[in-house]
Amino acid sequence: MKTHPKSVQKYLPPLTLLSLALALALQPAHGANDADTLTIVAPTPLPGMDLNASQIAAPVQRGLVNDAHSQDLAEWMNANLGGVMVQELQGNPFQSDVQYRGFTASPLLGTPQGLSVYLDGVRMNQPFGDVLSWDLIPRAALKSVTLMPGSNPLFGLNTLGGALALETKDGRSSPGTQLQLQLGSHGRRNLLLEHGFVNDKGLDGYFMLNQFHDGGWRMASPSDVRQVFGKLGWRNGSTRSKVSLSLADNDLQGNGLQEGGQLEKNWRSVYSTPDSTQQKSYAINWTGSHEIREGWTLSAQAYMRHQKGRTLNGDVNEDALDQSVYQPSVGERAVLTQNGYSGFPASGANAGNTPFPYWRCLANALLPNDSSSKEPAEKCTGLLTQGQTNQSNQGLVLQSSWEGKLGNARTQSVVGAALDTSRVRFAQTSQLGYVNSDRSVTGVNAFGDGVTGGNVDGEPWDTAVDLQGRTRTASVFASNTWSWSGGWHLTASGRYNDTRVRNLDLRNDGLANSLSGEHHYARLNPAMGLTWAPSAQLQAWLGYNEGSRAPTTTELGCANPEQPCKLPNAMASDPPLQQVVTRTLELGLRGRLADQHAWSAGLFRAVNDQDILFVSSAQTGYGYFRNFGQTRRQGLELSLSGALNPEWTYALHYNWLQATYQSDEVVAGNSNSSNSAGPGLEGNIAVKPGDRIPMTPSQMLKLQLGWKPNAQWRFGLDMQAVGRSLARGNENNAHEADGTYYTGAGGNPGYAVFNLSGQYTVQPGWTLTAKINNLFDTRYTTAAVLSPNAFNGNALVARPFAADANGNYPLRHGTFYAPGAPRNVWVGMRYAFR
């Protein structure tokens, strides 16, 4: 099936169309260089044309990743970039959600993705779900990070709230050889080797080997990250060529959220286990450029990526929590005896004497598959979900940039085209089991295959997925900047994306519930920006831009109201979804004080049309993805940084954000006290315009202090203070705990965390580094979710309350939190070979 876009011309103001036409019509010509360039950024993912930051109508942030104090990219951004927040939903530092302006880049499948990430011009958002695997990015090989705010269309699909452009080191920027060893809390070990060279033949090269192990501060949460990165470059006159290879082989354990009451008893505890992710990947990237004549450059890029991933998640089977799971029936006791089991209770098993029931689960798995009483999906308290993802993507970019003149204006222009293709194979199976006292899950011979899993409410329990997807996106883009005397700069740009998604259901192709389908999305996204820089001490900007993202395979696989699903365990056939469109307007001022202090103040408003949300269906407890109407994110951004004297430096960032729904909708509110079904039952909640979007704190403050008393010593102190945010599940902002059916608050409290780092040069070539994360050992949580709570103390309790008049059994619900790590310390020694 296909979805047809509306005419793209209607989205473009006449001025934008005229500007784009002029940019395309301009001929390459010689131009003068901008002598007052201070901070240089590339306006597109592929370098080729550089702009002074004063020419960009947005508060661009750029930082050099030249410190050894951050173990991963998310930690570095959390400390150094204003407005960026890290939420530890997975309980693993390499699997964090990174949020900016209320938009998210996440490794979690099904999370609405709103930030794009590029590594040396290659888009790192994965083909399946647009997710981000931060562990595949070689943090130690990074040279710089640029955060481009807003829905900048030049950065392609999924750039709704912003884009991150990451640049890696090369032999020219990082010559020499360095070896670093780090040891720290929770069994942390890190070995890092770097080598760079450059010669008089025009060759340069860089190599990085990183091996990282962390035992994890929570139970059963170790991580192993193994990365190799290499880059070879060549220069000959006006020709440049670079090729890089990146390899990763990682094994991550992250046991996610924990209910608040259980966290209070044991901060290291986990709700259920295992939760493992294994990933292997390689990427090859080639970029080249040639300056045809002064001011006119042709650039090209070709890349190929491949990734294989395996996941294993052990969870509580919530479908069993309102069932009788304790005392085996006569028939179940008979089948247990026939299979050699003994010791099962003949009568009287209940929640009081059976803290972790499993006999009925075993018995139901042993019952014949054609038995009408076979219901392991309702009698087994645990669930093991295994997923396998095999994905590859490749692409080609061609770009031409030049400088010229048009009347009294200097111009900088870029035009280009890109083609990106991908293939994905996703398979997922579910195995039933029972939860043990250590919160692990033991599997039994009952699977979500429509046969061995028995029935749920009279229907075969079938959750298996075997899906193959292909995506092809063809794009053309253009940008032109006019610069006049007096510091005026006008930029017009746009990108046209044509995306085709083809899904093939390898299990059910041709059937009514098939996931197979074809989808077509196309749109021209424009941008306009005006800046005025009368002097280096004062600059102003005003910008408008539009970005879009096409629905992912995950969302298209669960979009039918007639076949709702519970992600990630199932998918259903796929009516069309519309692509999400974001329109961003921002304005601000920036400047310098006494040439020692830089400041910035800006306002922005981003409106999402056709936002995609998981909403409830008439089948209680289930739902489907659908377009949501409108959401809005608007806010204030302030920053101040500089040097107090030759020894002291500082940076201060304050962000205020208001993220709200702007349309009426009914969504699932199963763990919300105000839901339509009554206390403890599965019901819906009504969202109205003005309700705040969960997990988006309204205030954030960041502080950095640096002290360098002499050439040998260097110290750093940073703080991140984050305000309160609502819990996911509290979309109507009305949840309240009652102490009986609902035992947790409707939000996550604010927090402040301090980190201290130090560096000492022992002698030439030898450097000692150290860091204390969470200096004051603060107990804090970064996010919250409302969910059923299966445990009461150290026991799993099904049917915690008596049935209501309709025979429905209410459940106990709680607030689950993403706990932050306690204080941890590490030290390292780095040796630079001479």
C-alpha positions in Angstrom: 0.0 0.0 0.0 1.2 3.5 -0.6 0.7 6.9 1.0 0.9 9.9 -1.3 2.3 13.2 -0.1 0.6 16.4 -0.7 2.0 18.9 -3.1 5.4 19.9 -1.8 5.1 23.5 -3.1 2.5 24.4 -0.6 5.0 24.1 2.2 7.4 26.8 0.8 6.9 30.5 1.1 7.5 32.3 -2.2 10.7 33.9 -0.8 12.2 30.5 0.0 11.5 29.2 -3.5 13.1 32.3 -5.0 16.1 31.9 -2.8 16.6 28.3 -3.6 16.3 29.1 -7.3 19.0 31.8 -7.0 21.3 29.4 -5.2 21.0 26.8 -7.9 21.5 29.4 -10.6 24.6 30.9 -9.3 27.8 30.0 -11.2 31.1 29.3 -9.4 33.3 32.4 -9.1 36.3 33.6 -7.1 35.5 35.1 -3.7 37.3 36.7 -0.8 37.8 34.8 2.4 36.1 35.9 5.5 38.9 37.4 7.6 36.9 37.6 10.9 36.2 33.9 11.1 36.2 32.7 14.7 34.3 29.5 15.1 34.0 27.4 11.9 31.3 24.9 11.4 30.1 22.9 8.4 26.5 23.6 7.4 26.0 20.1 6.0 27.1 16.6 7.2 29.7 16.3 4.5 32.4 19.0 4.8 33.1 21.1 1.8 31.9 24.6 2.7 32.7 26.2 6.1 30.7 29.0 7.7 31.5 31.4 10.5 29.2 30.6 13.4 28.0 34.2 13.3 26.4 33.4 9.9 24.2 30.6 11.3 20.8 31.5 12.6 20.9 29.1 15.6 22.9 28.7 18.9 25.4 26.2 17.5 27.6 24.5 20.1 31.0 23.0 19.2 33.5 21.4 21.5 36.8 19.6 21.2 36.7 16.1 22.7 40.3 16.3 24.0 39.9 15.2 27.5 40.3 11.7 29.0 37.6 12.0 31.6 34.6 10.7 29.8 34.1 7.0 29.2 31.4 7.5 26.5 30.0 10.2 24.3 26.8 10.6 26.3 28.8 11.4 29.4 30.8 14.0 27.5 27.7 15.7 26.1 26.0 15.7 29.4 28.9 17.7 30.9 29.8 20.0 28.1 26.7 20.8 25.9 24.0 23.1 27.1 20.4 21.7 27.0 21.6 18.1 26.6 20.3 15.7 29.2 21.1 12.0 29.7 18.5 9.6 31.0 19.6 6.1 32.1 16.5 4.1 31.2 18.5 1.0 30.4 20.8 1.2 33.4 23.9 1.1 31.3 26.1 4.1 30.4 26.4 3.0 26.8 22.7 2.7 26.4 21.5 6.1 27.5 18.7 8.2 26.1 20.1 11.6 25.1 17.6 14.4 25.0 17.8 17.9 23.6 14.9 20.4 23.4 12.5 17.5 24.3 13.7 15.4 21.4 15.4 12.1 21.9 18.2 9.9 20.5 17.8 6.5 22.0 18.9 2.8 21.7 15.4 1.6 22.6 13.3 0.3 19.8 10.0 2.0 19.6 11.1 5.3 21.2 10.2 8.2 18.9 13.5 9.4 17.6 14.0 13.1 17.0 17.8 13.7 16.8 20.1 12.7 13.9 23.8 11.8 14.5 26.5 11.9 11.9 30.0 10.4 12.2 32.3 12.0 9.6 29.3 12.6 7.4 27.8 9.1 7.9 24.3 8.9 9.5 24.6 6.7 12.6 20.8 6.4 13.2 20.2 2.7 12.3 17.8 1.7 9.5 15.6 -0.3 11.9 13.8 2.2 14.1 16.2 5.1 13.7 17.8 4.0 17.0 21.3 5.1 18.2 23.8 2.6 19.5 26.2 4.8 21.4 28.6 1.9 22.0 29.3 1.7 18.3 30.7 5.3 18.2 34.5 5.3 18.9 34.5 8.0 21.6 38.3 7.9 22.0 38.8 8.6 18.3 36.6 11.7 18.3 38.1 15.1 17.6 35.1 17.4 17.9 31.3 17.4 18.4 29.0 20.0 16.8 25.4 20.4 17.9 23.2 22.0 15.3 19.9 23.0 16.9 16.5 22.9 15.2 15.0 21.0 12.3 17.8 21.8 9.9 16.7 20.1 6.6 20.3 19.8 5.3 20.9 17.1 7.9 18.3 14.9 6.4 15.5 12.7 7.9 14.9 12.6 11.6 16.5 16.0 12.2 13.5 17.3 14.2 15.1 18.8 17.3 18.7 18.9 16.2 21.7 17.2 14.7 25.0 16.0 16.1 28.0 16.1 13.7 31.0 14.1 15.0 34.4 14.5 13.5 37.2 11.9 14.1 40.9 12.4 14.6 43.5 11.9 11.8 47.2 11.8 11.6 47.6 15.5 11.2 45.5 16.5 14.2 46.8 13.7 16.5 50.3 12.7 15.6 52.4 10.5 17.9 51.7 7.4 20.0 49.8 7.3 23.3 49.1 4.4 25.6 46.5 4.8 28.5 45.4 2.5 31.3 42.5 3.2 33.6 41.3 1.4 36.7 38.3 2.2 38.9 35.3 1.3 40.9 33.1 -1.7 40.1 35.9 -3.5 38.3 36.4 -0.9 35.7 39.4 -1.5 33.4 40.2 0.4 30.2 43.1 0.0 27.8 43.5 2.6 25.1 46.2 2.8 22.3 46.4 5.6 19.8 48.9 6.2 17.0 49.0 9.0 14.4 51.5 9.9 11.7 52.1 12.2 8.9 54.9 12.3 6.3 56.2 14.5 3.5 54.5 12.3 0.8 51.1 13.7 1.7 50.1 10.6 3.7 48.7 10.7 7.2 47.1 8.0 9.3 45.5 7.4 12.7 44.8 4.2 14.6 42.8 3.6 17.8 42.3 0.5 19.9 39.9 0.7 22.9 39.1 -2.2 25.3 36.7 -1.3 28.1 35.3 -3.5 30.9 33.0 -2.4 33.7 31.5 -4.8 36.2 28.5 -2.5 36.7 27.4 -0.9 39.9 24.0 -2.6 39.8 23.4 -6.4 40.1 24.1 -8.4 36.9 25.1 -5.3 34.9 28.6 -5.8 33.4 29.7 -4.2 30.1 32.4 -5.1 27.6 33.2 -2.6 24.8 35.8 -3.4 22.2 36.5 -0.9 19.4 39.0 -0.5 16.7 39.2 2.6 14.4 41.6 3.5 11.7 41.9 6.3 9.2 44.2 6.9 6.2 44.5 10.2 4.5 46.2 11.6 1.4 46.8 15.1 0.1 48.2 16.2 -3.2 47.8 19.9 -4.0 44.1 20.7 -4.0 43.0 17.0 -3.7 42.0 15.4 -0.5 41.1 11.7 0.2 40.3 9.9 3.4 39.2 6.3 4.1 38.3 5.0 7.5 37.4 1.6 9.0 35.5 1.2 12.3 35.0 -2.2 14.1 33.1 -2.9 17.3 32.3 -6.1 19.3 30.3 -5.3 22.4 28.4 -7.1 25.1 26.2 -4.9 27.3 24.0 -5.7 30.3 21.5 -3.1 31.4 18.7 -4.1 33.7 16.5 -1.0 33.3 14.1 0.6 35.7 13.3 -0.5 39.2 10.2 0.2 41.4 10.7 3.0 43.9 10.0 1.0 47.1 12.5 -1.7 46.1 15.1 1.0 45.2 14.8 2.4 48.7 15.6 -1.0 50.2 18.5 -1.8 47.8 19.8 0.9 45.4 21.7 -1.8 43.4 18.6 -4.0 42.9 17.1 -4.9 39.6 13.4 -5.7 38.8 14.2 -8.6 36.5 17.1 -10.1 34.6 18.7 -10.8 32.2 18.7 -7.8 29.8 21.6 -8.3 27.5 22.6 -6.8 24.1 25.4 -8.1 21.9 26.5 -6.2 18.9 29.1 -6.6 16.2 29.6 -4.0 13.5 31.9 -2.7 10.9 31.8 0.5 8.8 33.9 1.7 5.9 33.8 5.4 4.9 35.5 7.2 2.1 35.5 10.9 1.5 37.2 13.0 -1.1 37.4 16.5 -2.3 39.0 18.5 -5.1 39.3 22.2 -5.4 38.7 22.9 -9.1 39.8 26.5 -8.6 40.0 28.8 -5.7 36.7 28.9 -3.9 35.1 26.0 -5.9 35.3 22.5 -4.4 33.7 19.2 -5.4 33.2 16.7 -2.6 32.1 13.1 -2.5 31.4 10.3 0.0 30.7 6.6 -0.1 30.1 4.5 2.9 29.0 1.0 3.9 27.9 -0.2 7.4 26.9 -3.6 8.7 25.6 -4.6 12.1 24.4 -7.8 13.8 22.7 -7.6 17.1 21.3 -10.1 19.6 19.1 -9.2 22.6 17.8 -11.3 25.5 15.3 -9.8 27.9 13.9 -11.4 31.0 10.7 -9.8 32.2 7.7 -10.4 34.4 4.8 -11.7 32.3 2.1 -9.1 33.2 -0.6 -11.2 31.6 -0.2 -13.6 34.5 -0.6 -11.1 37.3 -4.4 -11.2 37.3 -4.5 -15.0 37.1 -4.5 -17.9 39.5 -0.9 -19.0 39.3 -0.4 -20.9 42.6 -2.3 -24.2 43.1 -2.0 -26.8 40.3 -5.3 -28.3 39.2 -6.0 -32.1 39.2 -5.2 -32.4 35.5 -2.0 -30.3 36.0 -0.8 -32.5 38.9 -1.4 -35.5 36.8 0.7 -34.3 33.9 3.5 -33.3 36.4 3.4 -36.8 37.8 3.5 -38.4 34.3 6.7 -36.4 33.6 8.5 -37.4 36.7 7.9 -34.4 38.9 7.2 -34.6 42.6 7.0 -32.2 45.5 4.2 -30.0 44.1 1.5 -28.9 46.4 -1.7 -31.1 46.5 -3.7 -28.2 47.8 -3.6 -24.9 49.6 -0.8 -23.1 47.6 -1.4 -19.3 47.7 0.5 -16.0 47.7 1.1 -16.3 51.5 3.1 -19.6 51.3 4.4 -19.5 47.7 6.5 -16.4 47.1 7.6 -17.4 43.6 5.1 -19.8 42.0 6.2 -22.1 39.2 4.3 -25.4 39.3 1.3 -24.3 37.2 3.7 -22.8 34.6 5.6 -26.1 34.4 2.3 -28.1 34.2 0.8 -26.0 31.5 3.9 -26.2 29.4 3.7 -30.0 29.6 0.0 -30.2 28.6 -0.6 -31.4 25.1 -0.7 -28.6 22.5 -4.3 -29.5 21.5 -5.6 -29.3 25.1 -8.2 -26.6 25.6 -6.9 -26.0 29.1 -3.3 -25.3 28.0 -2.7 -21.7 29.1 1.0 -21.2 29.9 0.9 -17.6 28.7 -1.5 -16.9 31.6 0.1 -19.2 34.2 3.8 -18.5 33.7 5.1 -15.5 35.7 8.2 -14.9 33.5 8.9 -14.1 29.9 12.2 -14.4 27.9 12.3 -12.4 24.7 15.1 -13.0 22.2 15.7 -10.7 19.2 18.1 -10.8 16.3 18.8 -7.9 14.0 20.9 -8.0 10.9 21.1 -4.7 9.1 23.2 -3.1 6.5 23.2 0.3 4.9 25.2 2.1 2.3 25.2 5.4 0.6 26.7 7.9 -1.8 26.8 11.7 -1.6 28.0 14.2 -4.2 28.3 17.9 -3.3 29.6 21.1 -4.9 30.3 24.2 -3.0 31.6 27.6 -4.2 32.0 31.2 -3.3 30.9 34.1 -5.5 29.2 37.5 -5.8 25.7 38.7 -6.5 25.5 42.4 -6.7 27.0 43.8 -3.5 26.7 40.5 -1.7 29.3 37.8 -1.3 27.8 34.3 -1.7 28.6 30.9 -0.4 26.6 28.1 -2.1 26.3 24.4 -1.9 24.3 21.9 -4.0 24.3 18.1 -3.7 22.5 14.8 -4.0 22.5 11.7 -1.8 21.3 8.2 -2.1 21.0 5.9 1.0 19.7 2.3 0.9 19.4 -0.2 3.7 18.3 -3.8 4.3 17.1 -5.1 7.6 16.2 -8.6 8.9 14.5 -8.7 12.3 13.4 -11.8 14.1 11.9 -12.1 17.6 10.7 -14.9 19.7 9.2 -15.1 23.2 9.6 -18.0 25.6 7.5 -18.4 28.7 9.0 -19.2 32.1 8.9 -18.4 35.8 10.5 -15.7 37.9 13.0 -16.8 40.6 13.8 -15.1 43.9 17.0 -13.6 42.4 14.7 -12.0 39.7 16.1 -14.2 36.9 13.7 -16.0 34.6 13.8 -19.8 34.0 12.4 -20.7 30.6 10.0 -23.6 30.0 9.0 -25.4 26.7 6.3 -22.9 25.8 6.9 -20.3 23.1 4.9 -17.5 21.4 4.6 -19.6 18.2 0.8 -20.0 18.2 1.2 -23.7 19.3 3.2 -24.4 22.4 2.2 -21.2 24.1 -1.4 -22.3 24.4 -4.2 -19.8 24.4 -4.9 -16.3 25.8 -8.6 -15.4 26.1 -9.3 -18.2 23.6 -6.8 -17.1 21.0 -3.5 -18.8 20.2 -0.6 -17.0 21.8 1.6 -16.0 18.8 4.2 -13.2 19.3 6.9 -14.3 16.8 8.2 -11.9 14.2 10.3 -12.5 11.2 10.4 -9.3 9.2 12.6 -8.1 6.3 12.7 -4.5 5.3 14.2 -2.4 2.6 14.5 1.4 2.6 15.7 3.7 -0.1 16.0 7.5 0.3 17.0 9.7 -2.5 17.7 13.4 -1.7 18.8 16.6 -3.3 19.8 19.6 -1.3 20.9 23.2 -1.8 21.9 26.2 0.4 23.1 29.7 -0.3 24.4 32.4 2.1 24.4 36.0 1.1 26.7 38.3 3.1 26.6 42.1 2.9 28.7 44.8 4.6 27.5 45.7 8.1 27.5 42.1 9.2 24.2 41.0 7.5 23.9 37.3 6.4 20.9 35.7 4.8 20.8 31.9 4.3 18.2 29.9 2.3 18.3 26.2 2.1 16.2 23.1 1.4 16.3 19.4 1.0 13.9 17.1 -0.9 13.7 13.6 0.4 12.0 10.7 -1.4 11.8 7.6 0.9 10.4 4.2 0.0 9.9 1.5 2.6 9.2 -2.1 1.7 8.4 -4.6 4.4 8.2 -8.4 3.8 6.6 -10.6 6.5 8.5 -13.9 6.1 6.0 -15.7 8.4 2.7 -14.4 7.2 3.1 -12.9 3.7 -0.2 -13.0 1.9 -2.3 -13.5 5.0 -4.6 -11.0 6.6 -2.2 -10.3 9.5 0.8 -9.9 7.3 3.3 -7.1 7.9 4.2 -6.9 4.2 3.6 -3.6 2.5 5.1 -0.8 0.5 5.2 2.9 1.6 6.2 6.1 -0.1 7.1 9.4 1.6 8.3 12.5 -0.1 8.7 16.1 1.1 10.7 19.3 0.4 11.8 20.8 3.7 12.9 24.5 3.6 14.9 26.7 5.9 15.6 30.5 6.1 18.0 32.2 8.4 19.0 35.9 9.0 21.9 37.0 11.1 23.3 40.4 11.9 26.8 40.8 13.3 27.7 44.5 13.4 30.7 43.6 15.6 32.4 40.7 17.3 30.7 41.9 20.5 27.1 41.6 19.3 25.3 39.2 17.0 21.6 38.5 16.4 19.8 35.7 14.6 16.3 34.8 13.4 15.7 31.4 11.8 12.9 29.2 10.5 13.3 25.6 9.4 11.4 22.4 8.7 12.4 18.8 9.1 10.6 15.5 8.8 11.0 11.8 9.5 9.3 8.9 7.9 7.6 6.2 10.1 10.0 3.4 11.0 9.4 -0.3 10.2 8.5 -0.8 13.9 5.7 1.8 13.8 4.5 0.6 10.4 4.4 -2.9 11.8 2.0 -1.9 14.6 -0.5 0.6 13.1 -3.7 -1.3 12.7 -6.5 -0.5 15.2 -8.1 -3.9 14.2 -4.9 -5.8 15.1 -3.4 -4.0 18.1 -0.2 -5.2 19.7 2.1 -5.0 22.7 5.5 -3.8 21.6 8.1 -5.1 21.5 6.6 -8.6 21.7 4.4 -8.4 18.7 3.6 -6.6 15.5 0.5 -6.3 13.4 -0.4 -5.4 9.8 0.3 -1.9 8.7 -2.1 0.8 7.5 -0.3 3.9 6.4 1.1 6.4 8.8 2.0 10.0 7.8 5.5 11.3 8.2 6.2 13.6 11.1 6.9 17.2 10.2 8.6 19.7 12.6 8.5 23.4 12.1 11.0 25.4 14.2 11.2 29.2 14.7 14.0 30.6 16.8 15.7 34.0 17.5 18.4 35.2 19.8 21.4 37.4 20.7 25.0 36.4 21.3 28.2 38.3 21.8 31.4 38.8 23.8 32.3 40.8 26.9 35.7 42.3 27.2 37.0 39.7 24.8 37.1 37.2 27.7 33.5 36.1 28.0 31.0 34.7 25.5 27.3 34.9 26.1 24.2 33.7 24.3 20.4 34.1 24.8 17.8 32.5 22.6 14.1 31.5 22.3 12.8 28.7 20.2 9.4 27.1 19.3 9.2 23.7 17.6 5.8 22.3 16.5 5.4 18.7 15.5 2.5 17.8 13.1 1.4 14.2 12.7 3.6 13.1 15.7 3.5 9.4 16.2 2.2 8.1 19.5 1.3 4.6 20.9 -2.4 4.9 21.7 -4.8 2.5 23.4 -7.3 0.4 21.5 -10.7 -1.0 22.4 -9.0 -4.3 23.3 -7.9 -3.5 26.9 -4.2 -3.4 27.5 -3.2 -3.3 23.8 -2.6 -0.4 21.4 -1.2 0.7 18.1 0.9 3.5 16.6 -1.0 6.4 15.1 -0.5 10.0 14.1 -1.2 12.3 17.0 -2.0 15.7 15.6 0.3 18.3 17.3 2.9 18.6 20.0 4.9 21.7 20.9 8.3 22.3 22.4 9.3 25.8 23.2 11.9 27.3 25.5 14.7 29.7 26.6 18.4 29.0 26.3 21.1 31.0 28.1 24.8 30.5 28.2 27.9 32.3 29.5 31.5 31.1 29.4 35.0 32.5 29.5 38.2 33.0 31.5 38.2 34.8 34.9 42.0 35.0 34.7 44.8 32.9 33.3 44.2 30.1 35.8 40.4 30.0 36.0 37.8 29.2 33.3 34.0 28.7 33.6 30.9 27.8 31.6 27.3 28.2 32.6 24.2 27.0 30.8 20.5 27.4 31.7 17.6 25.9 29.8 13.9 26.3 30.3 11.6 24.0 28.3 7.9 23.7 27.9 6.9 20.5 26.1 3.1 20.0 25.7 0.5 18.1 23.7 -1.6 20.3 21.5 -4.3 17.9 20.4 -7.0 15.8 22.2 -6.3 12.1 22.3 -7.1 9.0 24.3 -4.2 6.9 25.3 -3.6 3.8 27.4 -3.4 4.7 31.1 -3.2 1.2 32.7 -1.1 2.3 35.6 -2.5 5.8 36.0 -4.8 6.4 39.0 -7.2 8.5 36.9 -7.8 5.9 34.2 -11.4 5.2 33.0 -11.6 1.6 34.3 -11.2 2.2 38.0 -8.5 1.6 40.6 -5.9 -1.0 39.6 -7.6 -1.9 36.3 -6.5 -1.4 32.7 -8.2 1.7 31.3 -7.6 4.8 29.3 -6.8 8.4 30.0 -7.7 11.6 28.0 -4.9 13.9 27.0 -5.9 17.5 26.3 -4.0 20.5 24.8 -1.6 21.9 27.3 -0.8 18.7 29.1 2.9 18.3 29.6 4.8 15.6 27.7 6.4 13.1 30.2 10.2 12.8 30.7 10.8 16.4 29.6 12.0 18.5 32.6 11.2 22.1 32.4 14.5 23.4 33.8 18.2 22.5 33.6 21.3 24.2 34.8 24.9 23.2 34.1 28.1 24.6 35.5 31.8 24.0 34.7 34.8 25.3 36.5 38.4 24.8 35.4 41.5 25.5 37.4 45.1 25.3 36.0 47.4 26.6 38.8 50.5 25.7 36.8 51.8 23.8 33.8 51.6 20.4 35.7 48.2 20.5 37.4 44.7 20.8 36.0 41.4 20.4 37.8 37.8 20.5 36.7 34.4 20.6 38.5 31.1 20.2 36.7 27.5 20.1 37.9 24.2 19.1 36.2 21.0 20.2 37.9 17.8 19.0 36.4 14.2 19.8 37.4 11.2 17.6 37.9 9.7 15.7 35.0 6.5 13.7 34.6 6.5 9.9 34.5 5.7 8.1 31.3 2.2 6.9 31.7 1.1 10.2 33.2 0.4 11.9 29.9 -2.7 13.5 31.3 -0.7 14.9 34.3 -3.4 13.7 36.7 -1.9 10.6 38.4 -1.9 10.5 42.2 -0.7 7.8 44.5 -3.3 6.3 46.9 -1.0 4.0 48.9 -3.0 0.9 48.0 -3.5 0.4 44.2 -0.9 3.0 43.3 2.2 3.4 45.4 4.3 5.9 43.5 4.3 9.5 42.5 3.5 10.7 39.0 6.9 12.2 38.2 10.6 12.1 38.7 12.1 14.5 41.3 14.7 17.0 40.4 18.4 16.4 41.2 21.9 17.9 41.1 25.1 15.9 40.5 28.7 17.1 40.9 31.8 15.5 39.3 35.4 16.3 40.0 38.4 15.6 37.7 42.1 16.1 37.8 45.2 15.8 35.8 48.9 15.9 36.7 51.9 15.8 34.4 54.4 13.7 36.3 57.2 14.3 33.8 57.3 14.9 30.0 55.3 12.1 28.4 53.7 10.8 31.6 50.2 12.1 32.7 48.2 10.9 35.6 44.4 11.4 35.4 41.6 10.8 37.8 37.8 11.5 38.2 35.2 11.2 40.9 31.7 10.9 39.4 28.8 11.8 41.7 31.2 13.5 44.2 28.7 13.8 47.0 27.2 10.3 46.5 23.8 11.7 45.7 20.9 9.3 45.3 19.0 10.5 42.2 17.0 9.2 39.4 16.9 10.5 35.8 13.4 9.3 34.6 10.2 7.6 35.8 7.6 5.2 34.3 4.2 4.1 35.7 3.8 0.3 35.5 2.3 -2.7 37.2 4.4 -3.9 40.2 4.5 -7.7 40.6 6.4 -7.7 43.8 5.4 -7.1 47.4 8.7 -7.3 49.4 10.6 -10.4 48.3 7.6 -12.2 46.8 5.8 -12.1 43.5 2.1 -11.6 44.1 -0.6 -12.3 41.5 -4.2 -11.2 42.2 -3.2 -8.9 45.1 -6.8 -7.8 45.4 -10.2 -9.4 45.3 -12.1 -9.3 42.0 -14.6 -6.4 41.4 -18.2 -6.8 40.5 -17.3 -7.6 36.9 -14.9 -10.3 37.8 -11.8 -8.3 37.0 -8.8 -8.5 39.3 -7.1 -5.1 40.0 -3.3 -5.0 40.1 -0.9 -3.1 42.3 0.9 -0.4 40.3 4.1 1.6 41.1 6.4 4.2 39.8 9.6 2.8 38.3 12.7 4.9 38.3 16.0 5.0 36.3 18.6 5.2 39.2 21.8 7.2 38.8 25.1 5.6 39.6 26.5 6.2 43.1 29.9 7.8 43.7 32.6 6.0 41.7 36.3 6.8 41.3 38.8 5.9 38.6 42.5 6.7 38.0 44.5 6.5 34.8 48.0 6.8 33.5 48.8 8.0 30.0 52.2 7.8 28.3 53.0 9.7 25.1 55.9 8.1 23.3 58.5 10.6 22.2 
